[in-house]
Amino acid sequence: MGTILSRKRKDGTIGHTAVIRIKKKGKVVHTESETFDRKQAAEAWLKKRETALAEPGALEKREDPTLKAVIDQYNLEKLREHGRTKAQVLKTISASDLGSKRCSEITAPDLVAYIQSLTMKDGAAPSPSTRQNYLSHLTSVFKVARPAWGYPLDWQAAADARVVLTKLGHIGRSKERDRRPTLDELDQLMKFYGQTYRRRLDAIPMQKLICFAIFSTRRQEEISTVLREDLDAEHHELLVRDMKNPGETIGNLVRTTLTPQALQLIFAHGAEQGEIWPYNCKSVSRSFTQACKFLGIEDLVFHDLRHDGISRLFEMGWTIPQVAAVSGHRTWESLKRYTHVKQRGDKYADWPWLTKVLALPRGEKSA
């Protein structure tokens, strides 16, 4: 009735997942799982659960499982891997008091109370967009539980909770940033990083990454993971794997168009194989933020370079379909906020830093 699946995690450790599946008349009527660091612990849990489920009436009780059990089953049976954020959110919900409730007990007020009670690690209240992420990921489980497995988890309760939380202002979309770097701010940053490399030869080549972020419009996570094997130089295209998407990020493959400048940067400085820019995205972001702080540049983050790059294309007269092919946006609606341009022409037409960076010999990190 039970099996143990041992899989290597990304950090190199081995996880042992004990899985129980019960069939009646050829149909799976019950599934549950638990993951352990030690195989002996997985075997002990499996033996204990098999004994408990063999008791009269135990399986009937499981037809109204806890929310945690439903989330476990959802994670187990979903073929596509969750993104990091969704996986963490579902893990947090499973470990909460809400996760210990049985499906039939969970009401809209329960969901409202849980979302309102969320706090960050430092004790601060999360943003409305963070709360909305929690409810959205939880709702995805609600939508599956009843039609797939017959569990009494009421999707309408999640829908009602969304209405209440929206009206009260506890959930909402993240505030759209419109901050763009000025050429003077970029000049300060490029000079700062040029001086940094004279002291630290092992530093991240931030001058190159700043240029690539602007001219490719890629997110910092994507810059750190795009592969040279996914470059189609002949057609100026780059396949971006696991592109950020509100639905599913893992497995979301998007073929994007490269601007001439982005392609030049790859050929001039990118790796010949594997990751084009093999640098930790968090380290890149942290370095940029610290540099801005040191230089007194306020409210500018690395992600703003993507916004600047997209806005630049519209200022140059590109159409929404043309820009979407570069940025990877799925819907043109999401690009509307970039179309209200206040200037025309190429902001970077005479920008000296791109020329300096492109002129560097391969392997050199700063201009």
Secondary structure, DSSP 4 states (H G I P E B T S, - for coil): -EEEEEEE-TTS-EEEEEEEEEEETTEEEEEEEEEESSHHHHHHHHHHHHHHHTSTTHHHHHTS-BHHHHHHHHHHH-SSPPPHHHHHHHHHHHTSHHHHSBGGG--HHHHHHHHHH---TTSPPPPHHHHHHHHHHHHHHHHHHHHHH-----HHHHHHHHHHHHHTTSS-PPPPP-----HHHHHHHHHHHHHHHHH-TTS--HHHHHHHHHHH---HHHHTT-BGGGEEGGGTEEEETT---SS--TT--EEEEPPHHHHHHHHHHS-SSSBSS-S-HHHHHHHHHHHHHHHT--S--TTHHHHHHHHHHHHTT--HHHHHHHH--S-GGGGGGGS--S--S-TTTT-HHHHHHHHSPTT----
